[in-house]
Amino acid sequence: MRFGVVVFPGSNCDHDAWYAVTANLGHEADFLWHSDRGLKGADCVILPGGFSYGDYLRCGAIAKFSPVMESVKRHAAEGGLVLGICNGFQILTECGLLPGALVRNRNLKFICKPVELRAATPNSPFTCAIPADASLTIPIAHGEGCYTASEEMLDRLEAEDRVAFRYVQNPNGSLRDIAGVLNEGRNVLGMMPHPERATDPLMGSVDGRLVFESLIQTLAPAQ
Amino acid sequence: MSEITPEIVAAHQLTPDEYDRIVAILGREPNLTELGIFSVMWSEHCSYKSSRLHLKKLPTRSPRVVQGPGENAGILDIGKDAAGNDYCIAFKIESHNHPSFIEPFQGAATGVGGILRDIFTMGARPIAVMDALRFGPLDHPTAGARNRRILDGVVSGIAHYGNCFGVPTVGGETVFEPSYNGNPLVNVFALGVFRKDQIFYGKASGEGNPVIYVGAKTGRDGIHGASMASAEFTEESKQKRPNVQVGDPFMEKLLLEACIEAMATGAIAGIQDMGAAGLTCSTCEMGSRAGTGIEFDLKHVPQREKGMTPYEIMLSESQERMLLVAFKGREQEVLDVFKKWGLDAVIIGQVTTDGILRVKDHGTVVAEIPNRPLADEAPLYDRPYTQPLRTAPLEAPAFASADLTADLFTLAGSGDLCDKRWIWEQYDYMVRTNTLAGPGGDAAVVRIKETGSSVAMALDGNGRYTLLDPREGAKLMVAECCRNLSCVGAEPVGATNNLNFGNPERPEIMAQLVEAIEGMAEACAFFETPITGGNVSLYNETLGDPIFPSPVLGIVGLLPTADPPGIAFRGEGHHVYLLGGIGEADEQRMGCTQYAKQVVQQMWGLPPRLDMEFEKKVQQAVREIVRSGAAASAHDVSDGGLVWALAECSFPNGIGVAAEVDSDLRPELLLFHEGPSRVVISTADPGVVETIAAHHGVPAVRLGQTVRNRLAVVNRGEALIGTELDALKERWSTALASQLEAELHV
């Protein structure tokens, strides 16, 4: 399987995502420069963590205008897989691929720590390999990770089974403990926790592998 | 051209003698721009004029040292990768004390930015940052509110810069003393990794080579920052906020990526960041190192605002700027890389052979100064020194504990010993997925993916020890730092120092500096950790009150990549040993301890006694035990003494120890003395621990076994300490947040 890792000038988890899917999971991956169009044949595009264009205005507010995002949107519209992690999640909400918004953490501080997550649905290409009752230990590292959306939208997300992950102990004030959501087509996931940081036993947890293994399992029959 | 009066000279913090020297170098009176240039280059901050004589005493060489002091950072060889390429690390510590007092957020943020540039200007990609922070007490009756605001601002500033840049902040230490009320310390350590054949130096070589300015535009911020950092604080200097620079970590990240990419083209001859003293320092130092001159025109320098004078442009300390020299004919390759990253890159001049820094403004020469005297022949002072300032009595007061367990709770709630999670959870300590051991342990460990080996690093300093005896205090600091590295299995190989002291023109302060340097020199030579660079921060006084003499040391060590044991007891029924034994203590040597500070609330006497030979044996034994895999945990005994070390081992997993000892010491000393050369080890394999300890001739005292949720110490049948862990941990883990958040969220 081939991953494409988008590189904005302020991405700083781009290499971690690349390392996770190549060295730790044994798949192919290319970097995709923000000002280029084209995805080099990626089956799954990863929008990594970081600060895209500095994010002084609003996280992801400028990234949504970048050339590479035109290609990502087309890929998503055609049913292609897109995984937005942290800043990538923020960008996906800014450009309308996912509903809601990420605002400042309730305590107004950046928070970096491992948290407990539960997959809220097995019914997605990002969660299908995760055992139903599993509690996953995956780190968060963000200042603006508090998920918000209108009550109607939150109800709709739940009714349509589009909440992908929930925090066991809500670290940042996210509404309804939401840590990750899916688009209507279920081929785009945004999540604040960093699964790529939990793919190597030396980093303390390998629970993040389950997200990538779900993707691999989803695509395997097609290949 | 304005007339230079004695008042103008004094306002530039130059002495009449120094002014005469400038006139002699130039063979004429300087103009105002030239005077400004001399004043920053000859400031204490840039020239080390009070400390240079003594810094020469420090050991700086070993077979691993590729670059010692004098460059942007020190470099050590760490060995080869699988393909046979030699790899190196570059590292240094630097202070940003004065700016952090004036504007905590930006002061600390730009402190991080400055040291990161020092690392990547040499070609190394930064992979770790650590911070040593000193503040006034958060509950101080008059300064508490300000101290809380400073701490909050400093931590946010470090987090903002490091997190956005994408370098993990993997550790550090935070200590509180009233002497830092008006003078907090922010010392930032950074470490980077690169291949040995990819090292770049700050040299302007090659006649006619173009000189290129890259990065942020030059503004009026930070003018005279270097000379501000070389003056004591007075009432007026609190008004100096415009002197503090503003940081842009996104710009810095672009600079990093662009510089590393540009270096790979092979078109760069030399490169240096613009830090303190900005364009002035980078142009004259690069010329001086290469024995060349640089000639450039200010009209090419990208400027943030209109109407800036040559004086302002030359002295600006705007952040995120670099100066580089390209090979003639290949400049376009360099410019193209910077364009790709959306950065300004402009040819501003060229390298000459006459050794002169020649600055033009639209063709008119506005400054013309020989590089070498400016950069390397700054005044050198052998400042008089007497006996170190001592503000505490030698004799111990009478003290006796009413309740030892209550004393332990007092320590748990103290600023120095309480949980610092509130601070380090604001730092992204995992980005780059190399952090094998992050904050909260004895030493941080960062994996080097390229070589399959890892680097451990620790920062240490103890102002109380160095106040009571600067020489012995400095030696203890080196010993502790090396011990911390040994606890994760690392072999210490090199060091960087940050010397934070008061006004060196006072002989009793100068004496603190001299003795601390000599102590550090002796111990660094003994433990084979050469000093490869560092920083001196003097004049840390406010209204005549000096800080405690506060040297801070960063030591790096090497180890094979593995999961380090950590400090935490990991399972019930493990055997707990005190490697190195109970140690020696007396009333006089209790006066420096956390027990004296937090419980007796006095300071007196002397720091603990250190036997360096014995210390080395203990460290060797610890390393061997850890590397054998027999240690479930390893944690050195330092601040707070034995019982506090046991408490720290117990907190993470709620697994404590029931310890029984056999000692003549009275309980307060036995539990809380801070004698060095001791490490708490837990193991499921006691035979291995005992065998290795015996092999090194080091006592391994068996304390007892690990137990769930309990910490107890019994001496010869007498119960000294007994508590459930939950309550003690609650006190420890909430102390800092409750002191800070009560205020900040009003």
Interface residues (C-beta under 8 A of the other chain):
Chain A: P9 G10 N12 C13 H15 D16 Y19 A20 G49 G50 F51 Y53 G54 D55 Y56 K109 F110 I111 C112 K113 P139 A141 G143 H194 E196 R197 D200 P201 L202 M203
Chain B: S156 A159 H160 N163 C164 F165 G166 D248 P249 F250 M251 K253 L254 E257 W341 G342 W424 E425 Q426 Y427 D428 Y429 M430 V431 R432 T433 T435 L436 R447 K449 T561 D563
